[in-house]
Amino acid sequence: MEPAKSRPAFAAFRTAPCLLRNAMPVTQRTIAPAEADIRLDRWFHRHFPNLTQGALQKMLRTGQIRLDGARVEANARLKPGQQLRIPPLPQDAAKPPSARPVSERDAAAIERMVIYRDASVIVLDKPQGLPVQGGPGIIRHVDGMLDALRFGYEERPRLVHRLDKDTSGVLILGRTAAAASRLAAAFRGRDAEKTYWAVVIGRPHPLEGRIDLPLAKLGGQRGERVAGVADGEGTRAVTLYRVVDSAQRQAAMLELRPLTGRTHQLRVHCAEALRCPIMGDGKYGGEAAHLEGFGNTLHLHARALRLPHPEGGVLELAAPLPAHMKETFGLLGFDRPKTPPCRHLR
């Protein structure tokens, strides 16, 4: 009896084409202007909703996904014009999952958030605690409710910038692809003038000034975190600040104007540069961010935004204080200025 013949080594490769028959080829994608500052993993979830988080992490870990030719982490923020290498993926990776209809409750909630609307833009007063976009473990978010804001348009409105989950205030949407692109360009080109209000623990000295403290992202099991670093390291971050009111040295109300748009910039600048953490910001201020008799909710509000309108002219937008900050202003005796109307100056 003849011994069994060994199978040629190359035979295993004959079936490889069958395995890849239903896969997409390697592709290169250019990051669009409207996708600026989106996390890489969220970009993939948006374009390839059927790709699992585990599969994405494996491709990142093995270097199959590359950004401008280099390895990249899931939490990297994308910039317009960057080249993203996408390895072969299953054909159904890009197939959108069954659309989750916006519930009547959520549709009514997001419609109540609208503080301005015209043919090109929609402006929301985002409440504290509501994420702008989804992610692992996040089900309810602004992006998932936008179908309720079509108002007769075939297209759903598009996000062009973000606010942290715990930051309230002005959030602008583009109603068309062209409008969204122009609005995103205004944020990238720093034509968008942003004003935030914050209640901080303590009173900064001097009472107004300029913070120029570079920031770097740190890894860790507790999620994304940012820290100030030495000059020449990290990414430059600049904030103008002014004390508007104060309760002796116990707490102060600040007007903050970020000249750059880094992740958690205002929170880190207040905690590290001013040594006055924002009230309720345990992540960056620890126990020092809490004042006895007050809640633990973050006191940071995107009060106003001034930027070019996509169709010409200028948009001036403002959102009223959220309930928890109104209460704090009252307890500390701070003045509560009236909220000016949102308007389009032609």
ROVEX-21168 format. One record per residue: x negated, y, z negated of N, C-alpha, C in turn; residue in three letters; residue number from 1. Coordinates in steps of 0.05 Angstrom, whole numbers. Atoms other than C-alpha are relative to their C-alpha. Layout:
# residues N
X,Y,Z,X,Y,Z,X,Y,Z,ala,NUM
...
END
This chain:
# residues 346
-17,-24,0,0,0,0,-18,25,0,met,1
17,-24,-2,-30,66,22,8,20,-22,glu,2
-6,-20,20,-37,119,-31,15,23,13,pro,3
-16,-23,-11,11,177,-23,-19,22,8,ala,4
16,-22,-10,-19,232,18,7,25,-15,lys,5
-5,-26,13,-28,297,-17,12,20,19,ser,6
-13,-20,-17,14,354,9,-20,22,6,arg,7
18,-21,-7,-27,406,47,6,25,-17,pro,8
-3,-24,17,-40,468,5,17,21,13,ala,9
-15,-21,-13,-11,513,58,30,-5,2,phe,10
-28,7,-3,55,476,57,18,17,-18,ala,11
-16,-16,19,78,515,-4,8,27,11,ala,12
-6,-27,-10,75,579,35,21,0,22,phe,13
-20,2,-22,123,553,89,27,9,-10,arg,14
-26,-7,11,181,566,42,1,29,-10,thr,15
1,-27,10,158,635,21,19,19,15,ala,16
-18,-18,-14,195,670,78,29,-4,-8,pro,17
-27,4,8,259,638,54,6,15,-26,cys,18
-5,-13,26,249,667,-15,3,30,5,leu,19
-1,-29,-5,239,737,15,20,8,21,leu,20
-18,-6,-22,291,731,69,21,20,-8,arg,21
-20,-18,9,341,769,27,-11,23,-16,asn,22
12,-22,15,292,820,0,-6,23,18,ala,23
7,-24,-15,278,891,22,-30,1,3,met,24
29,-3,-4,209,908,50,-11,21,-19,pro,25
13,-21,15,158,952,15,8,27,14,val,26
-7,-26,-11,181,1024,24,-13,22,-16,thr,27
10,-24,12,156,1094,8,23,20,-1,gln,28
-21,-20,3,205,1146,-19,-12,26,-10,arg,29
9,-26,9,193,1220,-27,20,11,-20,thr,30
-18,-10,20,222,1250,-90,12,27,9,ile,31
-15,-24,-10,275,1302,-71,0,22,-21,ala,32
-1,-23,18,279,1372,-101,20,-3,-23,pro,33
-21,2,20,344,1356,-137,-6,-22,-20,ala,34
7,21,18,310,1297,-171,-23,7,-19,glu,35
22,-9,17,258,1339,-207,6,-5,-29,ala,36
0,4,29,243,1320,-279,17,-24,-9,asp,37
-14,24,8,284,1256,-277,-21,-21,-8,ile,38
18,22,8,251,1198,-314,0,-21,22,arg,39
2,20,-21,226,1144,-268,20,-23,-3,leu,40
-18,22,4,268,1089,-299,29,9,7,asp,41
-27,-9,-6,331,1132,-292,2,4,30,arg,42
-1,-2,-29,313,1146,-219,6,-27,12,trp,43
-5,27,-11,312,1071,-206,28,-9,-6,phe,44
-27,8,7,377,1060,-243,21,15,17,his,45
-18,-15,-17,409,1114,-200,0,-11,29,arg,46
2,9,-28,384,1087,-133,3,-30,3,his,47
-1,30,-1,381,1012,-150,15,-9,-25,phe,48
-15,5,25,437,1003,-202,1,-29,-8,pro,49
-1,28,7,434,927,-198,-27,-11,-8,asn,50
26,8,9,360,924,-215,-1,0,-31,leu,51
-1,1,29,353,901,-287,-24,15,-12,thr,52
22,-14,14,310,938,-338,-24,-18,-3,gln,53
23,19,2,268,875,-348,-16,-3,25,gly,54
14,3,-26,253,868,-274,-16,26,6,ala,55
14,-26,-5,235,942,-269,-26,1,-17,leu,56
23,-2,18,188,938,-329,-22,-19,10,gln,57
20,19,-10,153,877,-299,-14,11,24,lys,58
13,-12,-24,141,913,-233,-18,23,-7,met,59
18,-22,9,113,973,-270,-25,-11,-13,leu,60
23,11,14,69,930,-314,-20,-13,18,arg,61
18,13,-19,40,893,-255,-10,18,22,thr,62
10,-19,-20,28,956,-214,13,-1,27,gly,63
-13,1,-27,77,939,-158,13,26,7,gln,64
-11,-26,-4,111,1006,-168,-22,21,-5,ile,65
21,-20,4,64,1065,-158,10,28,8,arg,66
-7,-28,-5,71,1140,-158,-25,15,9,leu,67
24,-13,-12,24,1178,-112,-24,-18,-1,asp,68
22,20,-1,-17,1114,-108,-10,-10,-27,gly,69
10,7,27,-26,1107,-184,21,-15,-15,ala,70
-18,13,19,4,1063,-237,16,21,-15,arg,71
-18,-20,13,61,1096,-275,16,-14,-21,val,72
-17,10,22,102,1088,-338,30,6,5,glu,73
-29,-3,-5,178,1082,-341,10,28,-8,ala,74
-10,-25,9,185,1148,-378,-13,24,14,asn,75
13,-22,-15,144,1189,-328,21,18,12,ala,76
-18,-19,-12,179,1252,-305,-8,5,29,arg,77
6,-2,-29,184,1258,-229,-2,30,8,leu,78
3,-27,-11,163,1319,-189,7,-1,30,lys,79
-7,0,-29,189,1339,-119,-25,-4,17,pro,80
21,5,-19,146,1314,-62,-18,-23,-7,gly,81
16,24,7,115,1256,-100,8,-24,16,gln,82
-5,24,-16,109,1191,-62,3,-24,-19,gln,83
-6,23,17,140,1130,-96,-1,-26,17,leu,84
2,26,-14,119,1060,-73,20,-19,-14,arg,85
-20,18,10,177,1011,-80,-5,-28,12,ile,86
5,27,-10,161,936,-75,25,-13,11,pro,87
-24,14,-9,207,885,-43,20,-5,-23,pro,88
-21,3,20,273,884,-81,22,-17,13,leu,89
-23,14,-11,335,840,-73,18,19,16,pro,90
-16,-17,-17,381,866,-19,23,13,-16,gln,91
-23,-11,15,437,876,-70,-9,19,-22,asp,92
9,-18,21,393,919,-116,12,27,3,ala,93
-10,-27,-5,418,982,-83,31,1,1,ala,94
-30,1,-2,491,959,-82,11,12,-26,lys,95
-11,-12,24,529,1004,-130,18,-20,-15,pro,96
-18,18,15,564,966,-186,29,11,3,pro,97
-28,-9,-1,639,969,-190,2,27,-15,ser,98
-2,-27,12,654,1042,-203,17,-1,-26,ala,99
-15,-2,25,674,1054,-275,17,25,1,arg,100
-17,-24,-1,734,1100,-271,-3,17,-25,pro,101
1,-19,23,732,1162,-315,26,-2,-14,val,102
-24,2,16,781,1152,-371,15,26,-1,ser,103
-15,-25,3,837,1202,-380,-11,17,-22,glu,104
11,-15,22,806,1221,-446,-26,14,8,arg,105
25,-13,-8,737,1234,-416,5,21,22,asp,106
-7,-20,-21,767,1270,-355,10,25,-13,ala,107
-11,-24,14,805,1317,-401,-22,14,-15,ala,108
22,-11,16,743,1326,-445,-19,16,17,ala,109
20,-15,-17,696,1346,-388,13,24,14,ile,110
-13,-24,-11,748,1392,-357,1,22,-20,glu,111
0,-21,21,752,1429,-423,-27,13,-3,arg,112
27,-11,2,677,1439,-419,-6,21,21,met,113
5,-18,-22,682,1480,-355,4,29,-9,val,114
-2,-29,7,668,1554,-368,-3,18,24,ile,115
1,-16,-25,657,1576,-296,0,-19,24,tyr,116
-2,17,-24,672,1549,-227,4,18,25,arg,117
-5,-12,-26,666,1573,-155,-5,-21,22,asp,118
3,20,-22,655,1541,-86,-26,-15,-1,ala,119
27,12,0,582,1524,-101,-9,-12,-26,ser,120
10,9,26,573,1514,-175,23,-5,-20,val,121
-17,4,24,607,1488,-238,-18,3,-24,ile,122
16,-4,24,582,1509,-306,15,-12,-24,val,123
-12,12,23,595,1469,-369,-12,11,-26,leu,124
10,-5,27,589,1485,-443,-3,-28,-12,asp,125
4,27,9,558,1418,-462,0,-2,-31,lys,126
0,2,30,574,1396,-534,-25,-14,-10,pro,127
22,13,14,521,1375,-583,7,-30,-3,gln,128
-4,29,4,512,1299,-585,8,-15,25,gly,129
-7,13,-25,533,1284,-513,-24,-1,19,leu,130
22,1,-18,476,1258,-469,8,10,28,pro,131
-6,-9,-27,470,1288,-399,-1,-24,19,val,132
2,23,-17,449,1222,-367,0,-26,-16,gln,133
0,26,13,454,1148,-382,-28,-11,-4,gly,134
25,13,5,399,1101,-403,6,-25,-16,gly,135
-4,24,16,389,1038,-444,17,6,-25,pro,136
-17,-3,23,446,1033,-494,18,25,1,gly,137
-17,-24,-3,479,1098,-469,22,-5,20,ile,138
-23,5,-17,549,1089,-441,14,25,7,ile,139
-15,-24,-5,583,1156,-448,-19,23,3,arg,140
18,-23,-6,547,1215,-416,12,17,22,his,141
-11,-19,-20,560,1276,-372,0,-11,28,val,142
2,11,-28,535,1242,-308,22,-20,6,asp,143
-21,20,-5,586,1187,-317,28,12,1,gly,144
-26,-13,0,643,1237,-321,4,19,24,met,145
-1,-21,-20,627,1280,-260,21,-4,22,leu,146
-21,5,-21,678,1246,-214,25,15,-8,asp,147
-24,-14,8,731,1282,-255,-2,30,7,ala,148
4,-28,-6,702,1349,-232,-3,5,30,leu,149
1,-5,-29,709,1342,-157,17,24,9,arg,150
-18,-22,-6,767,1391,-155,6,3,30,phe,151
-7,0,-28,786,1371,-84,-24,-5,19,gly,152
23,5,-17,715,1361,-58,-4,-30,3,tyr,153
7,28,-4,693,1294,-28,-24,-7,-16,glu,154
24,5,15,626,1300,-62,4,4,-30,glu,155
-1,-5,29,618,1294,-137,-22,21,-5,arg,156
20,-19,6,579,1351,-168,-26,-13,-10,pro,157
26,11,6,505,1341,-180,-14,15,-23,arg,158
16,-12,21,461,1353,-241,-25,12,12,leu,159
25,-12,-10,403,1401,-228,-20,6,-22,val,160
18,-2,23,374,1407,-298,12,-15,-23,his,161
-10,16,23,382,1375,-366,-1,16,-26,arg,162
2,-9,28,394,1390,-438,-3,-25,-17,leu,163
2,22,18,374,1344,-495,27,-8,-10,asp,164
-25,9,11,430,1302,-524,10,18,-22,lys,165
-9,-15,24,431,1343,-588,-1,30,4,asp,166
-1,-29,-6,426,1411,-554,26,7,14,thr,167
-25,-8,-12,491,1446,-537,-5,23,19,ser,168
2,-25,-15,505,1501,-487,2,-3,30,gly,169
-4,-3,-29,501,1521,-414,-14,-22,16,val,170
10,20,-18,493,1465,-363,13,5,27,leu,171
-11,-7,-26,500,1481,-289,-2,-24,19,ile,172
-2,22,-20,520,1433,-233,2,12,28,leu,173
-4,-7,-28,515,1439,-157,23,-16,12,gly,174
-24,14,-11,580,1423,-121,-6,-13,27,arg,175
8,12,-25,545,1405,-56,-30,-6,-1,thr,176
28,7,0,477,1376,-38,-17,25,5,ala,177
15,-24,-6,455,1443,-9,-2,19,-25,ala,178
0,-17,23,476,1482,-71,-18,-12,-22,ala,179
16,13,20,443,1431,-117,-30,4,6,ala,180
28,-4,-8,378,1437,-78,-10,28,-6,ser,181
8,-28,5,377,1513,-83,-2,6,-30,arg,182
1,-4,28,393,1511,-157,-25,-13,-13,leu,183
24,14,10,338,1460,-171,-25,15,7,ala,184
23,-17,-8,289,1504,-133,-3,24,-18,ala,185
1,-23,19,307,1562,-179,-13,-8,-26,ala,186
12,9,25,289,1521,-240,-30,-7,4,phe,187
28,6,-5,224,1496,-208,-17,25,3,arg,188
15,-24,-5,204,1565,-186,1,20,-22,gly,189
-3,-17,24,220,1594,-254,15,26,5,arg,190
-18,-22,-5,272,1640,-225,24,-1,-19,asp,191
-22,3,20,320,1614,-279,-9,10,-27,ala,192
7,-12,27,317,1657,-342,18,-13,-21,glu,193
-15,15,20,338,1614,-401,-3,12,-27,lys,194
0,-11,28,357,1639,-470,13,-20,-18,thr,195
-10,18,20,366,1594,-529,3,14,-27,tyr,196
-2,-9,28,390,1608,-600,-6,-23,-18,trp,197
6,21,19,364,1569,-658,0,11,-29,ala,198
3,-6,29,369,1569,-734,-24,-16,-10,val,199
23,14,10,302,1553,-765,-3,3,-30,val,200
5,-1,29,280,1538,-836,-25,18,-4,ile,201
21,-19,4,238,1596,-861,3,24,18,gly,202
0,-24,-17,222,1662,-827,-27,3,13,arg,203
26,-2,-14,167,1666,-774,-13,27,-5,pro,204
16,-24,1,112,1717,-780,-22,-2,20,his,205
-16,-24,-3,103,1759,-739,29,-6,9,pro,206
-28,4,-6,177,1770,-725,6,-4,29,leu,207
-3,7,-28,167,1764,-650,-27,-4,12,glu,208
26,6,-12,114,1739,-604,2,-20,22,gly,209
3,19,-22,90,1690,-552,-15,-25,-10,arg,210
12,25,7,75,1617,-564,-12,-13,25,ile,211
14,13,-23,24,1586,-516,-14,-25,-11,asp,212
10,25,11,15,1514,-541,5,-23,19,leu,213
-4,22,-18,2,1458,-492,12,-24,-14,pro,214
-14,23,11,43,1394,-502,-9,-25,15,leu,215
6,26,-11,29,1321,-491,20,-20,-10,ala,216
-19,20,8,75,1261,-493,-15,-23,-14,lys,217
12,21,15,60,1207,-543,18,-25,2,leu,218
-15,25,-1,80,1134,-540,8,-7,-29,gly,219
-8,9,26,112,1097,-597,26,-15,1,gly,220
-24,17,1,167,1050,-618,25,16,-6,gln,221
-24,-16,7,213,1107,-640,9,17,23,arg,222
-9,-15,-24,221,1134,-570,-18,22,7,gly,223
17,-21,-10,194,1192,-532,-5,22,-21,glu,224
7,-21,19,157,1243,-574,-21,17,13,arg,225
18,-19,-12,118,1305,-557,-15,14,-23,val,226
16,-13,20,62,1340,-595,-17,22,12,ala,227
19,-21,-9,20,1403,-589,-28,-11,0,gly,228
27,10,-2,-51,1391,-567,-19,24,5,val,229
20,-21,-3,-116,1431,-561,2,12,28,ala,230
1,-14,-26,-123,1482,-505,-18,-15,19,asp,231
15,15,-20,-146,1449,-441,10,-29,2,gly,232
-12,26,-1,-108,1385,-457,30,2,3,glu,233
-29,0,-2,-36,1366,-443,9,19,22,gly,234
-13,-17,-20,12,1409,-402,7,27,-13,thr,235
-5,-27,12,17,1484,-413,30,4,-5,arg,236
-27,-6,7,80,1506,-449,0,27,-14,ala,237
-1,-28,10,99,1579,-463,28,7,-8,val,238
-26,-8,9,156,1606,-504,-2,28,-13,thr,239
-2,-25,13,175,1677,-523,21,-3,-22,leu,240
-19,2,22,210,1684,-591,5,27,-13,tyr,241
-7,-24,14,245,1738,-631,19,-6,-23,arg,242
-18,4,23,276,1738,-700,22,21,3,val,243
-23,-17,-3,346,1766,-692,13,6,-27,val,244
-12,-4,27,370,1757,-764,-13,-20,-19,asp,245
12,19,20,346,1724,-828,15,2,-26,ser,246
-11,1,27,370,1703,-896,-24,-1,-19,ala,247
25,-2,15,310,1727,-936,-21,-17,14,gln,248
20,18,-12,255,1675,-925,10,-28,2,arg,249
-12,27,0,303,1617,-929,4,-11,28,gln,250
-7,9,-27,325,1613,-856,1,25,18,ala,251
-1,-22,-19,324,1655,-793,14,-9,26,ala,252
-12,5,-26,362,1660,-728,-19,11,21,met,253
19,-7,-20,316,1661,-668,12,1,28,leu,254
-5,0,-29,324,1680,-595,-25,-11,13,glu,255
23,13,-12,279,1634,-555,3,1,31,leu,256
0,-1,-29,260,1644,-482,-23,-17,11,arg,257
21,17,-10,221,1585,-453,-8,9,28,pro,258
10,-7,-26,177,1606,-394,-8,-24,16,leu,259
5,26,-13,162,1533,-379,22,-18,-10,thr,260
-22,18,7,209,1474,-383,-10,-28,-7,gly,261
11,26,9,173,1418,-421,20,-14,-18,arg,262
-17,16,17,208,1362,-457,-4,8,-30,thr,263
1,-7,28,225,1383,-529,-18,24,-6,his,264
18,-23,4,185,1447,-519,7,17,-23,gln,265
-8,-19,21,225,1492,-565,-1,-13,-27,leu,266
1,14,26,230,1440,-620,-28,-3,-10,arg,267
28,3,8,155,1428,-621,-12,27,-6,val,268
11,-27,5,137,1502,-615,9,12,-26,his,269
-9,-10,26,181,1520,-674,-12,-15,-23,cys,270
10,16,23,157,1463,-718,-30,3,-3,ala,271
29,0,2,83,1466,-701,-13,27,2,glu,272
12,-26,-3,67,1536,-677,10,20,-20,ala,273
-11,-19,19,114,1576,-721,2,-11,-29,leu,274
-3,13,26,116,1526,-779,28,5,-12,arg,275
-28,-4,7,191,1538,-780,17,-19,17,cys,276
-15,20,-16,226,1474,-756,29,9,4,pro,277
-28,-6,-5,295,1480,-725,17,-16,-20,ile,278
-17,13,20,349,1463,-776,12,-25,12,met,279
-11,26,-9,370,1390,-770,-19,-16,17,gly,280
18,14,-18,309,1370,-728,-19,-17,-16,asp,281
17,18,15,283,1312,-770,-22,-12,16,gly,282
21,13,-17,244,1284,-711,-26,16,-1,lys,283
25,-16,-1,195,1342,-710,-5,16,-26,tyr,284
4,-15,25,207,1376,-777,1,-16,-25,gly,285
-2,17,23,218,1318,-823,19,11,-21,gly,286
-17,-10,22,247,1335,-891,1,30,-1,glu,287
1,-30,0,226,1408,-881,22,12,18,ala,288
-20,-11,-19,280,1414,-827,28,0,-12,ala,289
-27,2,13,337,1404,-877,1,20,-23,his,290
-6,-20,21,367,1456,-923,23,-10,-17,leu,291
-21,10,17,408,1435,-983,26,16,4,glu,292
-26,-13,-4,482,1448,-972,7,3,29,gly,293
-6,-2,-29,477,1446,-895,-2,-28,12,phe,294
0,25,-14,488,1389,-847,-27,-6,13,gly,295
24,9,-12,435,1349,-811,1,2,31,asn,296
-3,-2,-29,458,1369,-741,-20,21,11,thr,297
19,-18,-12,407,1402,-695,13,27,7,leu,298
-10,-27,-5,417,1477,-691,-15,14,23,his,299
13,-11,-24,393,1491,-620,21,2,21,leu,300
-23,-5,-18,440,1522,-569,-11,15,25,his,301
7,-13,-25,428,1539,-495,21,23,4,ala,302
-19,-22,1,462,1607,-502,5,12,27,arg,303
-5,-15,-25,451,1640,-434,-20,-10,22,ala,304
16,7,-24,424,1628,-364,6,20,22,leu,305
-2,-19,-22,410,1677,-309,-17,-10,23,arg,306
15,11,-22,390,1652,-240,14,8,26,leu,307
-12,-6,-26,401,1663,-165,23,-19,6,pro,308
-23,16,-9,468,1640,-139,-7,-13,27,his,309
7,14,-25,462,1588,-82,8,16,25,pro,310
-10,-14,-23,502,1634,-36,-8,30,0,glu,311
9,-28,2,466,1699,-55,10,13,-25,gly,312
-8,-13,25,470,1746,-114,-12,-14,-24,gly,313
11,11,25,458,1727,-186,23,-10,-18,val,314
-19,12,19,495,1683,-236,-9,8,-28,leu,315
5,-5,29,499,1707,-309,19,-17,-15,glu,316
-17,20,14,524,1651,-354,-6,1,-30,leu,317
4,1,29,535,1646,-429,21,-19,-12,ala,318
-18,19,14,565,1594,-476,2,7,-29,ala,319
-5,-8,29,596,1607,-545,-15,-20,-18,pro,320
12,17,20,565,1579,-608,17,-25,-5,leu,321
-15,24,8,584,1507,-625,10,3,-29,pro,322
-13,-3,26,626,1497,-687,-20,-2,-23,ala,323
18,3,23,569,1473,-732,-18,24,-4,his,324
17,-24,2,526,1534,-715,16,24,-9,met,325
-17,-21,10,585,1581,-726,3,-1,-30,lys,326
-3,4,29,594,1552,-795,-26,9,-14,glu,327
25,-7,13,520,1560,-811,-5,30,1,thr,328
3,-29,-2,519,1632,-785,16,13,-22,phe,329
-17,-12,21,577,1647,-832,-11,-4,-28,gly,330
11,5,26,544,1614,-892,-25,16,-6,leu,331
24,-15,4,479,1651,-881,4,30,4,leu,332
-5,-28,-4,512,1717,-865,-11,12,26,gly,333
10,-10,-25,486,1722,-794,23,12,17,phe,334
-19,-11,-18,522,1766,-744,5,-20,23,asp,335
-7,18,-22,559,1728,-689,9,17,24,arg,336
-7,-17,-23,556,1769,-624,21,-13,17,pro,337
-20,10,-19,613,1762,-575,-14,-13,24,lys,338
11,13,-23,602,1716,-517,8,15,26,thr,339
-7,-14,-24,599,1755,-451,12,-20,21,pro,340
-12,18,-20,639,1726,-392,-21,-9,20,pro,341
17,9,-22,605,1684,-339,8,15,25,cys,342
-7,-15,-24,600,1722,-274,-21,-3,22,arg,343
16,1,-24,572,1723,-204,-4,29,9,his,344
6,-27,-9,538,1790,-188,-10,-1,28,leu,345
7,1,-28,535,1801,-114,-16,24,9,arg,346
END
